Amino acid sequence: MKIHPILVAVAGAALAACARPGTQTTEDTAARTAEAHDQALVRIVHAIPEAPPADVFTGEQKAFSNVPFGQATAYKSVPDEPFKLTLKAAGSEAAPVIVAAQEDVKAGERYTILAMPDRDGAAKLDAFSDERAEPPAGQALVRVIHAAPEVGTANVYSAARVEDPEVEDVGYGAPARYEEMAPGEATVSIEPLGQSARTKAAAVLSRVNVEPGKAYTLVVAPPDTPGKPAQLIQIEDPVAPGHTGGAATGKQPAIVRGEGEGKLE
């Protein structure tokens, strides 16, 4: 999937949506139906805390309304052809454009489009392919999307491997790949950046629970309060047929605030 930003009008502005995902059965049916109609499935995640809630348009059609920071949309069908994705401040079709992008998708595939800050502080859109892998028996799948340019790389430690990360050295804007992880409490840490890397230990960003048979996307997002560490958005993802997880739960993403500086235990 290629994203070609054509306008970034407001620094730090972007979107997400608050529509509730459906059931796993609905997700499977939607994927098959979308492919049969030459369509793809797209969802949006808002990872810019200072951005206003946004209405999201695919072409001329409003796809999502009033989407705030820290939430993911349900998947929605879009044509298997180039189309324009436009974000506007919520509430008025006459509102100025926050950001817009031309997109190209493949029929029957799923994508997450992340609204996130660029290194220069402006808003941008990044796209990630959502493979629907089957977690191994008794295991979970976890991937990290790093959307906070001002913090260092992210590592995720499982309860079974507290010193050896199962997801390692994920930097800002890096490709997001699922990794197997033992269920239980997982610890997400952030390595110090720049000069601090010589003197500071990794900081614990968050501890989250992962369950067997499920898949998760963990978004490292900028803090919504100055001086605070980054914060985490935890999203359950759809998994291969025969497993629950993701849309099956109907849960909204959890915003997990950073715990501050601290050495990993």
HUVEN-V890033 format. One record per pair of residues at least 4 apart in sequence whose C-alpha atoms are under 7 Angstrom apart, sorted by the first residue. I is the first residue (numbers start at 1). J is the second residue. Records with the same first field share a line. If there is no record, write none. Layout:
# HUVEN-V890033
I: J, J
This chain:
# HUVEN-V890033
1: 104, 105, 127
2: 103, 104
3: 101, 102, 103, 126, 127
4: 101, 102, 103
5: 100, 101, 102
6: 100, 101
7: 99, 100
8: 98, 99, 122, 123
9: 97, 98, 99
10: 98, 122, 123
11: 121, 122, 123
12: 48, 50, 51, 117, 121, 122, 123
13: 48, 50, 51, 52, 98, 123
14: 46, 48, 51, 98, 115, 116, 123
15: 45, 46, 53, 54, 67, 68, 69, 87, 115
16: 44, 45, 46, 67, 68, 69, 70, 71, 72, 73
17: 44, 45, 64, 65, 66, 67, 68, 71, 72, 73
18: 67, 71, 72, 73
19: 73, 74
20: 73, 74, 250, 252
21: 74, 247, 250
22: 26, 27, 247, 248, 250
23: 27, 247, 248, 249, 250
24: 28, 238, 244, 247, 248
25: 29
26: 30
27: 31
28: 32
29: 33
30: 34
31: 35, 41, 108
32: 36, 108
33: 37
34: 38, 39, 40, 77, 107, 108
35: 39, 40, 107, 108
38: 79, 80, 107
39: 77, 78, 79, 80, 107, 108
40: 77, 78, 79, 80, 105, 106, 107, 108, 109, 110
41: 75, 76, 77, 78, 109, 110, 111
42: 75, 76, 77, 78, 110, 111, 112
43: 72, 73, 74, 75, 76, 111, 112, 113
44: 72, 73, 112, 113, 114
45: 71, 72, 73, 113, 114, 115
46: 68, 69, 70, 71, 72, 114, 115
47: 69, 70, 114, 115, 116, 147, 221
48: 69, 115, 116, 117, 221, 222
49: 69, 222, 223, 224
50: 224
52: 68, 89
53: 66, 67, 68, 69, 89, 90
54: 65, 66, 67, 68, 87, 88, 89, 90
55: 64, 65, 66, 67, 87, 88, 89, 90
56: 62, 63, 64, 65, 86, 87, 88
57: 61, 62, 63, 85, 86, 87
58: 62, 63, 83, 84, 85, 86
59: 83, 84, 85
65: 90
66: 90
70: 233, 255
71: 252, 253
72: 253
80: 105, 106, 107
81: 104, 105
82: 102, 103, 104
83: 102, 103, 104
84: 100, 101, 102, 103
85: 100, 101, 102
86: 97, 99, 100, 101
87: 97, 98, 99, 100
88: 95, 96, 97, 98
89: 95, 96, 98
99: 123
110: 129, 130
111: 127, 128, 129, 130
112: 127, 128, 129, 130
113: 125, 126, 127, 128
114: 125, 126, 127
115: 123, 124, 125, 126
116: 123, 124, 125, 147
117: 121, 122, 123, 124, 147
118: 122, 123, 124
119: 149
132: 238, 239, 240
133: 239, 240
134: 239, 240
135: 139, 140, 141, 213, 214
137: 213
138: 212, 213
139: 180, 181, 182, 183, 212, 213
140: 180, 181, 182, 183, 210, 211, 212, 213, 214, 215
141: 178, 179, 180, 181, 214, 215, 216
142: 178, 179, 180, 181, 215, 216, 217
143: 176, 177, 178, 179, 216, 217, 218
144: 176, 217, 218, 219
145: 176, 218, 219, 220
146: 170, 171, 172, 173, 174, 219, 220, 221
147: 172, 173, 219, 220, 221
148: 172, 220, 221, 222
149: 172
151: 193
152: 171, 190, 191, 192, 193
153: 169, 170, 171, 172, 190, 191
154: 168, 169, 170, 171, 188, 189, 190, 191
155: 165, 167, 168, 169, 170, 188, 189, 190
156: 165, 166, 167, 168, 186, 187, 188, 189
157: 161, 162, 164, 165, 166, 186, 187, 188
158: 162, 166, 181, 182, 185, 186, 187
159: 184, 185, 186
160: 182
161: 165
166: 181
167: 179
170: 174
183: 210, 211, 212
184: 209, 210, 211
185: 207, 208, 209, 210
186: 207, 208, 209, 210
187: 206, 207, 208
188: 204, 205, 206, 207
189: 202, 203, 204, 205, 206
190: 202, 203, 204, 205
191: 202, 203
192: 196, 197, 200, 201, 202
193: 197
196: 200
201: 263
202: 262, 263, 264
203: 260, 261, 262, 263, 264
204: 259, 260, 261, 262, 263, 264
205: 230, 231, 258, 259, 260
206: 232, 256, 257, 258, 259
213: 243, 244
214: 239, 244, 245
215: 236, 237, 238, 239, 245, 246
216: 234, 235, 236, 237
217: 234, 235, 236, 237
218: 232, 233, 234, 235
219: 232, 233, 234
220: 230, 231, 232, 233
221: 230, 231, 232
222: 230, 231
223: 228, 229, 230, 231
229: 258, 260
230: 258
231: 256, 257, 258
232: 255, 256, 257
233: 253, 254, 255, 256
234: 253, 254, 255
235: 253, 254
236: 245, 246, 247
237: 245, 246, 247
238: 245, 246, 247
239: 243, 244, 245, 246
244: 248
245: 249
